[in-house]
Amino acid sequence: YDKNKDEHYNLISALHKSLRASDVDAALYWFARMLSGGEDPLYIARRLVRFASEDVGLADPSALPQSLAAWDTYERLGSPEGELAIAQAVIYLATAPKSNAAYSAFGQAISAAKKTGSLMPPGNILNAPTGLMKDLGYGAGYTYDHNAPDGFSGQNCFPDGMARESFYQPVERGFEREISKRLAYWAKLRAEQNR
């Protein structure tokens, strides 16, 4: 087992893809193989945190805290006791509902930000701490969402001159099913307000 060449990357890939495939037993096996080969458990813990964000995301919002807790536990206990916490995170991640919707949405938002450059935020969502800013229209027409019906104003928060984008497309698994309902509700309210 080499810790910085092909086998290192092959085994972390096998662990990652076993987690993604929800194959808990294979994931535990690859984790054990890496430990047996002398892999740094902190490297594995770091990769599990990445997996929690990239492949589980908001389908199970507890995946990220679980992974961070395993990392923290290992740092506190060391080997061999701390390895059980990492194994627990492996099991949790393998059995969690999966979604890469947050990962995809972030990538799309980065692309859009690079493409649109330095467009100003719309004036209604800008703070106006000075008189000059107020005179320039900063904050004019802002609706405080907590005072709006349903706690939702529907006001435009994208830059003027930029069409509304829909980067985040939650999956119908786990907690993202609930997020989908919220987004659909807000889209309905926004459409009604913009008639």
DRENNU-945632 format. One record per residue: y, z, x of N, C-alpha, C in turn. Coordinates in steps of 0.2 Angstrom, whole numbers, padded with zeros to 4 digits, always signed. Each point is the difference from the previous one (the first is absolute). Last residue first. Layout:
% residues N
YZXYZXYZX
...
% end
This chain:
% residues 195
+0194-0056-0239+0000-0005-0005+0007-0002-0002
-0009+0018+0016+0003-0006+0002+0000-0006-0005
-0010+0021-0004+0007+0002+0002+0004-0007+0002
-0023+0000-0004+0003+0001-0007+0008+0001+0002
-0015-0002+0018+0001-0007-0004+0004+0001-0006
-0005+0019+0013+0005-0004+0003+0001-0006-0003
-0017+0014-0008+0007+0003-0002+0005-0004+0004
-0022-0006+0004+0001-0001-0007+0007+0002-0002
-0008+0005+0022+0001-0008-0001+0002-0001-0007
-0007+0022+0004+0007-0001+0003+0002-0008+0000
-0022+0006-0007+0005+0003-0004+0007-0001+0002
-0018-0007+0014+0001-0004-0006+0005+0002-0005
-0005+0013+0019+0004-0006+0002+0001-0005-0006
-0013+0020-0003+0007+0002+0001+0004-0007+0002
-0024-0002-0001+0003+0001-0007+0008+0002+0000
-0012-0003+0020+0000-0006-0003+0004+0001-0007
-0006+0019+0013+0006-0003+0002+0001-0007-0003
-0020+0011-0005+0005+0003-0003+0007-0003+0002
-0019-0008+0010+0000-0002-0007+0005+0003-0003
-0004+0006+0022+0004-0006-0001+0000-0002-0007
-0014+0018+0008+0007+0002-0002+0005-0006-0001
-0025-0007+0000+0002+0006+0002+0007+0001-0003
-0005-0024-0002-0005+0005+0003+0004+0006+0001
+0008-0024-0005-0002+0004-0006-0006+0005+0002
+0021-0009+0016-0006-0002-0003-0002+0004-0006
+0026-0007+0009-0006+0005+0001-0006-0003-0004
+0022-0010+0012-0005-0002-0006-0006+0005+0001
+0027-0004+0011-0006+0004-0001-0004-0002-0006
+0020-0012+0006-0005+0000+0006-0006+0004-0002
+0020-0013-0012-0006+0004-0002-0005+0000+0005
+0029-0006-0003-0007-0002+0002-0005+0005-0002
+0026-0011-0007-0005+0006+0000-0006-0002+0002
+0021-0014+0009-0004+0001-0006-0005+0006+0001
+0024-0004+0012-0007+0000+0001-0004+0001-0006
+0024+0000+0001-0002-0006+0003-0007+0000+0002
+0010+0023+0000+0003-0005-0004-0002-0007+0003
-0016+0021+0004+0006-0003+0002+0003-0005-0005
-0016+0018-0010-0001-0005+0005+0007-0002+0002
-0004+0015-0017+0000+0004+0006-0001-0005+0006
+0007+0001-0029-0002-0004+0006+0001+0004+0006
-0005+0012-0024+0005-0003+0004-0003-0004+0006
-0011+0015-0017-0001-0007+0000+0005-0004+0004
-0003+0024-0007+0006-0004-0001-0002-0007+0000
-0014+0024-0005+0000-0006+0003+0006-0005-0002
-0008+0022-0009+0001+0001+0007-0001-0006+0004
-0001+0002-0025-0006-0001+0004+0001+0001+0008
+0022-0004-0011-0005+0001-0004-0007-0001+0004
+0021+0008+0015-0002-0006-0004-0006+0001-0005
+0010+0015+0017+0003+0000-0006-0001-0006-0005
-0010+0003+0022-0002+0006-0004+0004+0000-0006
+0005-0017+0015-0006-0001-0003-0002+0006-0004
+0024-0009+0005-0004+0005+0003-0006+0000-0004
+0017-0021+0005-0003+0005-0006-0005+0005+0004
+0022-0017+0008-0006+0004+0001-0002+0004-0006
+0020-0014+0003-0005-0002-0004-0007+0003+0001
+0017+0000+0020+0002-0002-0007-0006-0002-0004
+0000+0007+0024-0002+0005-0005+0002-0002-0007
+0014-0012+0018-0006+0004+0002-0002+0005-0006
+0020-0015+0002-0005-0001-0005-0007+0004+0002
+0022-0001+0012-0004-0006+0001-0006-0001-0005
+0015+0019-0001+0004-0006-0001-0004-0006+0001
-0010+0020+0006+0000+0000-0007+0004-0007-0002
-0001+0005+0022-0006-0002-0002-0001-0001-0008
+0020+0009+0010-0001-0007+0002-0007-0003-0003
+0004+0024-0001+0004-0004-0005-0001-0008+0001
-0020+0016+0008+0007-0001+0002+0004-0004-0006
-0024+0005+0000+0003+0006+0002+0007+0000+0002
-0020-0014-0013+0007-0001+0001+0004+0006+0002
-0027-0013+0000+0004+0006-0001+0008-0002+0001
-0019-0018-0010+0003+0003+0007+0004+0006-0002
-0011-0015-0016-0005+0006+0003+0003+0002+0007
+0011-0017-0013-0001+0005-0005-0004+0006+0003
+0005-0021+0011+0005+0005+0000-0001+0006-0004
-0020-0015+0012+0005-0001-0006+0005+0006+0000
-0010-0006+0024-0003+0003-0006+0005-0001-0006
+0000-0017+0021+0002+0006-0002-0003+0003-0007
-0010-0017+0020+0003+0000-0007+0002+0007-0001
-0010-0011+0021+0004+0006-0001+0004+0000-0007
-0023-0014+0005+0005+0002+0005+0004+0006-0002
-0019-0014-0010+0006+0001-0003+0006+0002+0004
-0023-0003+0008+0002-0006-0003+0007+0001-0003
-0011+0019+0009+0001-0005+0005+0003-0006-0002
-0008+0015-0016+0006+0003+0003+0002-0005+0006
-0019-0005-0012+0006-0002-0004+0006+0003+0004
-0021+0005+0010+0002-0008+0000+0006-0001-0004
-0008+0022-0001+0003-0001+0007+0001-0008+0000
-0010+0007-0020+0007+0002+0001+0003-0001+0006
-0023-0006-0003+0005-0004-0003+0007+0002+0000
-0016+0015+0009+0000-0007+0004+0005-0005-0003
-0005+0020-0012+0004+0001+0006+0001-0006+0004
-0015-0001-0018+0007+0000-0002+0005+0002+0006
-0023+0000+0004+0002-0007-0001+0007+0000-0002
-0010+0021+0003+0000-0003+0006+0003-0007-0001
-0004+0012-0019+0006+0003+0004+0001-0004+0006
-0020-0005-0012+0007-0002-0004+0006+0002+0004
-0025+0002+0003+0004-0001+0006+0007-0003-0003
-0022+0016-0008+0005-0004-0002+0004-0001+0006
-0024+0014-0011+0004-0004+0006+0005-0004-0003
-0014+0025-0006+0001-0007-0002+0005-0004+0005
-0017+0019+0009+0006-0001-0003+0001-0007-0003
-0017+0009+0015-0002+0001-0007+0006-0001-0005
+0001-0001+0024-0005-0005-0002-0001+0000-0007
+0015+0016+0010+0002-0007+0000-0005-0005-0002
-0007+0022+0002+0006+0000-0006+0002-0007+0000
-0015+0005+0017-0003+0000-0006+0005-0001-0006
+0008+0002+0022-0004-0006-0001-0003+0000-0006
+0011+0020+0005+0005-0006-0002-0004-0006-0001
-0013+0018+0007+0002+0001-0007+0005-0006-0002
-0006+0001+0023-0006-0002-0005+0002+0000-0007
+0015+0010+0015+0001-0007+0000-0006-0003-0004
-0001+0023+0002+0006-0002-0004+0001-0008+0000
-0017+0009+0014-0002+0000-0007+0006-0001-0004
+0004+0002+0023-0004-0007-0002-0002+0000-0007
+0009+0020+0011+0005-0005-0003-0003-0006-0002
-0013+0016+0012+0001+0002-0007+0005-0005-0003
-0009+0000+0023-0003-0005-0005+0003+0002-0007
+0017-0002+0015-0007-0002-0001-0004+0006+0001
+0025+0003-0008-0003-0004+0005-0007-0001-0002
+0019+0012-0012-0007+0002+0001-0003-0003+0006
+0022-0006-0008+0000+0007+0001-0007+0003+0002
+0004-0023-0003+0004+0002+0005+0000+0008+0001
-0012-0010-0018-0003-0002+0007+0004+0003+0005
+0009+0001-0021-0005+0005+0001-0004-0001+0006
+0017-0015-0006+0003+0006+0002-0006+0005+0001
-0007-0021-0008+0003+0000+0007+0003+0006+0002
-0008-0001-0022-0005+0000+0005+0002+0000+0007
+0016-0001-0017-0003+0007+0001-0006+0000+0004
+0010-0021-0005+0005+0004+0004-0003+0007+0001
-0011-0013-0015-0001-0003+0007+0004+0004+0005
+0002+0005-0023-0006+0002+0002-0001-0002+0007
+0020-0007-0011+0000+0007+0002-0007+0002+0003
+0000-0022-0008+0005+0001+0006+0000+0007+0002
-0012-0006-0020-0003-0002+0006+0004+0001+0006
+0007+0004-0023-0003+0006+0004-0003-0002+0006
+0008-0015-0017+0006+0002+0004-0003+0006+0004
-0012-0021-0010-0001+0007+0000+0005+0003+0005
+0003-0021-0007-0005+0000-0004-0003+0008+0000
+0018-0009+0014+0001+0004-0006-0005+0000-0005
-0007-0006+0025+0007+0000-0003+0000+0005-0006
-0018-0010+0015-0001+0004-0006+0007+0000-0004
-0002-0012+0020-0006-0003-0004-0001+0005-0006
+0018+0003+0017-0001-0007-0001-0005-0002-0005
+0006+0023+0005+0006-0004-0002-0002-0007-0002
-0017+0013+0009+0002+0004-0006+0006-0004-0003
-0008-0006+0021-0004-0003-0005+0002+0003-0007
+0011+0009+0020+0002-0007-0002-0004-0003-0006
-0007+0021+0008+0007+0000-0003+0002-0007-0002
-0019+0001+0012-0002+0002-0007+0007+0001-0003
+0001-0004+0023-0002-0006-0004-0002+0001-0007
+0005+0018+0014+0006-0004-0001-0001-0006-0004
-0018+0014+0006+0004+0003-0005+0006-0004-0001
-0014-0007+0017-0003-0001-0006+0004+0003-0006
+0007+0005+0022+0001-0007-0001-0003-0002-0007
-0003+0021+0008+0007-0001-0003+0001-0007-0001
-0021+0007+0009+0001+0001-0007+0007-0001-0002
-0011-0012+0021+0004+0005-0001+0001+0001-0008
-0022-0010+0012+0006-0002-0003+0004+0006-0001
-0023-0002+0008+0005+0003+0004+0007-0002-0002
-0023-0005-0009+0002-0004+0005+0006+0003+0004
-0008+0010-0020-0005+0000+0005+0001-0004+0006
+0015-0001-0018+0001+0007+0003-0006+0000+0006
+0000-0020-0013+0006+0001+0004+0001+0007+0004
-0017-0004-0016-0002-0004+0006+0006+0001+0005
+0002+0010-0021-0004+0004+0005-0002-0004+0006
+0013-0011-0017+0004+0006+0003-0004+0004+0005
-0011-0017-0012+0004-0003+0005+0005+0006+0003
-0014+0006-0017-0004-0002+0005+0004-0003+0006
+0010+0006-0021-0002+0006+0004-0004-0002+0006
+0005-0017-0014+0006+0002+0003-0001+0006+0004
-0018-0009-0013+0002-0004+0006+0006+0003+0004
-0005+0010-0021-0005+0002+0005+0001-0005+0007
+0014-0003-0019+0001+0007+0003-0005+0001+0006
+0011-0021-0012-0007+0001+0002+0001+0007+0004
+0017-0015-0010-0002+0006-0004-0007+0002+0002
+0015-0018+0009-0006-0002-0004-0003+0006-0004
+0017+0004+0016+0003-0005-0005-0005-0002-0005
-0007+0013+0018+0004+0004-0004+0003-0004-0006
-0012-0011+0017-0004+0004-0004+0004+0005-0005
+0012-0013+0016-0003-0004-0005-0005+0003-0005
+0009+0012+0019+0006-0002-0005-0003-0004-0006
-0015+0006+0018+0002+0006-0004+0005-0002-0005
-0006-0017+0015-0005+0002-0004+0001+0006-0005
+0016-0006+0016+0000-0005-0005-0006+0002-0005
+0001+0013+0019+0006+0002-0004+0000-0005-0006
-0015-0005+0017-0003+0005-0004+0006+0003-0005
+0004-0018+0015-0005-0002-0005-0002+0006-0004
+0016+0003+0017+0003-0004-0005-0006-0002-0005
-0007+0011+0019+0005+0004-0003+0002-0003-0006
-0013-0013+0013-0004+0005-0004+0004+0005-0003
+0010-0017+0015-0003-0002-0006-0003+0005-0004
+0016+0011+0016-0002-0007+0001-0003-0002-0007
+0007+0023+0008+0006-0005+0000-0002-0007+0000
-0015+0019+0002+0005+0003-0005+0006-0005+0000
-0028-0004+0003+0006+0000+0004+0006+0002-0005
-0028+0003+0001+0006+0000-0004+0006+0000+0004
% end
